[in-house]
Amino acid sequence: MKRTKGHPFEKWANWIVLLLVAVILFALVKLAYYTPVAAKKAPVSLALHYIPYYAWRSIIRMFLAYVLSIVFSLIYGYAAARSKVAEKIMLPILDVLQSVPILSFLPVIVLSLTAFIPVGVAVEIASVLLIFTSQAWNLTFSWYQSMTTIPKELREASKIFTLNSWLQFKKLELPFGFVSLIWNSIMSWAGGWFFLIAAEIFTVGQKQFQLVGLGSYLQEAASQGNLVALFTGVGVLIVIIILLDQFIWRPLLAWAQKFNLEMVSSNDNEATSWFYPVLRQSSFILKFEKNILTPVVGVLDKFFNKMASGKKVQPIVEEDTKLNLKTYIVIGSVFLLFLLFGAQRMVAYLSHISLHNYLRILESAGATLLRVFVSLAISLLWTIPVGVLIGSNKRAATVLQPLVQIAASVPATALFPILVFYLLSIPFGLNIAAIVLMVLGTQWYLLFNVIAGVVTIPQDLRYTASLMRLKKWNYWKTLILPALFPFIITGAITASGGAWNASVIAEYVSFHGKNYSTVGLGSLIAESTGNGDYAMLLASTLTMIIIVTLINRFGWRKLYAIAKEKYKME
Amino acid sequence: MEIAEKPKILEVSDISQVYLTRQYRYTALKHINLTLNEGDFVALLGPSGCGKSTLLRIITGLQRPTMGQVIYKGEQLKGINENATIVFQTFALFPWLTVQENVELALEARSLPKNMRTQRALDLLDRVGLGGFESAYPRELSGGMRQKVGFARAMAVEPELLCLDEPFSALDVLSAESLRGDLLELWMEGKIPCKAILMVTHNIEEAVTLADRIVVMEKDPGRVAKEIKLDLKHPRDPKSPAFQRYMDEIYEALAGKTKARIVEAGGAPGEAGGGNIRIIPHVSVNTIATFLEYASTHAADIYKIADEVGIDAEETINLTEASEILGFATVDKGDITITPVGKEFVDADILERKEIFAKVVVELPIFKWMLSLLRKSAKKRLHKEIILGALELEFPEHQANILTQTLINWGRYAELVAYDDNNEMIYLESHTVTP
């Protein structure tokens, strides 16, 4: 998911982008003063028969956010892949966006629009936007990556046969990126469920907003200590996730098989779905396809085709003319001026924070960093042996694989209220709960990557190792661990990003009407949001962005480069 | 002349393609001129890196040249040439579309109504012998059949100019042979609508079998070395003397004539009058030895060696060039002659070969340069990046990379240097510390 490309331009482009993001955040923080006076808090009833309705509301919200994510990803990824200049700015932005939960600011803008739209609708839109921020980025990356890895000959073929842009999209780009889009959609939905609670109960300034939905139901149940409601809610959530998997994603994956680029047909790793054949043979579906789907798609197809065919086909290699260069320089300088102005204002704003508070930020950052590392270590400790077992032992795989898949699909945040309920009374309880939540949220990335890594170890290397009668530890040291290294790194990059994201939720909890917190950057962000201390909010969020970016740049990227270079099985 | 009677279809006029980066200026194509008349079957022949595929892309409008222009039927080409089409080396079929859909797609782009698309696609598939496979996906077909789809798709748009980009080189020998026959038959009998064919290839025999005119290209920079008009009737017999003469002529044009020692060996980076560094071909020393062994005992004709040993023209030319640079052999009129040193090298055993090779290779300026850099360094070792960086001032990145790799490999064989891939360090072997 993460890219590594060492273009010299990227080195400073990244820092400019970082500054840009900071300035935008600053602007948003200023906007936050305009949030509506009246907080909107929809009452949530814990009666069990309300659950289906609440679940429905949540699903609709998730779906809208997902549609938004797809549209955004297609456009953003397409633009980044098409223009070299745009790429340099757009990709680093995406990198920052997906590493840090900064867009928890986003609802602020929407809520400041309440002068024009009713508060209820504005809150609803804000919630959808929040879910969007947990769904969009990986989709965008995946689409961008597909766009840039389309084989050159296929691109050339579509040019020489003068396919217009719509035909290119329909026949080349979409099919090529489709499988990856589906896989990432599954991940996006998981991400969305993870942040559902945070998206249905959120704070802007000192005002808390609450919407009816499964997420707020869970939070309310935990808050009131109603265990029956809590467990039922979690159960319903799991059922929804399994149903979506079986009836939507699996069939889609099975259908998408035909977009596999490989020229050799293979039976390995084929996505299987029991529901897909049923769907294919159902006369209702066939009728639907024939009478509704096909005509509608046909009309759309004609429309887009007409729109696209007006344009002349251009050669692939376009050279920048002098005029373009001038335009770039003008736009670039205006942009830089704006940036410097914003930066100056921001620094002035941040200078109001006392030294004491800055020390607090540093201390909190250290605490969260420690938690992230501890949770990564714990995850590694159990996922490597279990992953190797599943990956190399067929019998273990048949038993464990489905269990793991179901377990992984449960959003850790849904379990968090339960955790808090039990752990809050013991010493360091919230601290432990926070780490557990981070582990719950991150371990699966590692586990799946380890399994994927084990599968790639060639059988003849295993044979050789056993012929040489390598002792247990030697066997792991010379074969298993080096072979897994690149996969562990890939998993850990995603996992640590997830852990940072989770810290905002994990370190600061409202429970039984009281607020509990432990030292950490996440809790600092949540707390300053709650207190309406915008300067502090901005400072701590920026700190998190900088730390995560630095770790990515100087830690993970380096390790990833080593992994790719030395330990690749080829 | 009869050529003058045929209408001119395409004219490439003084085309150059230059890639500029901060460090160097790399000329991929230099002052190319080329004319295509109606009825022509022209082959662009040359080693890889000579820019023949780039030229094809410029001619079809996929790429814009840095200088010069393409005149198509009297008009300057801007954008894609809609009267031209390409059959690709790797087929470039859409894997998720059936054979028929692949052919129809080309027609859909030209806004043909659905029923006409289907009819024409089926007709073309029948003509190339793929009737019955309409609903198959490309992955179900063999390489030869896939390329037939490629041909059917190209012909579907009824192009005036059919461009073939090494269309047979990804196929096995038999499929390639039969497909060549099919193409020739369709072309000779006028069953395909195109007015001219332009084929890019690095296979000399293929060019002589099919084309009426062969444009031989050379690399560094890519340029036209020779144009040969073939006066052979179809079907052509590769064993016939006339055929063999053309083969020889082309080999001669490609392999050149061994020049003075100083020119063959080339210069070193940073030397006065730089830019005359020879690119050492990327071949292993063991292969050179085997090649020379064969040449000294069996045949002197480069073309015959290639044919008998079963290596392609490109590899043969590379091996010949390496032998010339090392002074193991000289080339004249397509014939290779082993020098006394070369003879000694061939007759030696493994360890002696290393010694002889070391003696010869240290005389190459580029090797002298690398060794003196190593000797000057404090710890008698250098990071690979230093060599690479110096070479990147003269060559594009990938070529500098390959050249560095060859330097290291040859140096290792000669036991002059050692190399550790973990820290990418080149070490001077202890016995070579003093010159």
Chai-1 contact restraints between the chains, C-beta under 6 A:
chainA,res_idxA,chainB,res_idxB,connection_type,confidence,min_distance_angstrom,max_distance_angstrom,comment,restraint_id
A,E153,B,F88,contact,1.0,0.0,6.0,A-B,restraint_1
A,E153,B,T90,contact,1.0,0.0,6.0,A-B,restraint_2
A,E153,B,A92,contact,1.0,0.0,6.0,A-B,restraint_3
A,L154,B,A92,contact,1.0,0.0,6.0,A-B,restraint_4
A,E156,B,L62,contact,1.0,0.0,6.0,A-B,restraint_5
A,A157,B,A92,contact,1.0,0.0,6.0,A-B,restraint_6
A,K159,B,L62,contact,1.0,0.0,6.0,A-B,restraint_7
A,K159,B,I80,contact,1.0,0.0,6.0,A-B,restraint_8
A,I160,B,T60,contact,1.0,0.0,6.0,A-B,restraint_9
A,I160,B,T85,contact,1.0,0.0,6.0,A-B,restraint_10
A,I160,B,I86,contact,1.0,0.0,6.0,A-B,restraint_11
A,F161,B,A106,contact,1.0,0.0,6.0,A-B,restraint_12
A,F161,B,A109,contact,1.0,0.0,6.0,A-B,restraint_13
A,T162,B,E82,contact,1.0,0.0,6.0,A-B,restraint_14
A,T162,B,A109,contact,1.0,0.0,6.0,A-B,restraint_15
A,L163,B,A109,contact,1.0,0.0,6.0,A-B,restraint_16
A,L167,B,A109,contact,1.0,0.0,6.0,A-B,restraint_17
A,K171,B,L105,contact,1.0,0.0,6.0,A-B,restraint_18
A,P175,B,W96,contact,1.0,0.0,6.0,A-B,restraint_19
A,K258,B,W96,contact,1.0,0.0,6.0,A-B,restraint_20
A,F259,B,W96,contact,1.0,0.0,6.0,A-B,restraint_21
A,L261,B,P95,contact,1.0,0.0,6.0,A-B,restraint_22
A,M263,B,R139,contact,1.0,0.0,6.0,A-B,restraint_23
A,S265,B,R139,contact,1.0,0.0,6.0,A-B,restraint_24
A,V313,B,I80,contact,1.0,0.0,6.0,A-B,restraint_25
A,P315,B,G61,contact,1.0,0.0,6.0,A-B,restraint_26
A,P315,B,L62,contact,1.0,0.0,6.0,A-B,restraint_27
A,P315,B,R64,contact,1.0,0.0,6.0,A-B,restraint_28
A,P315,B,G79,contact,1.0,0.0,6.0,A-B,restraint_29
A,I316,B,L62,contact,1.0,0.0,6.0,A-B,restraint_30
A,V317,B,Q63,contact,1.0,0.0,6.0,A-B,restraint_31
A,V317,B,R64,contact,1.0,0.0,6.0,A-B,restraint_32
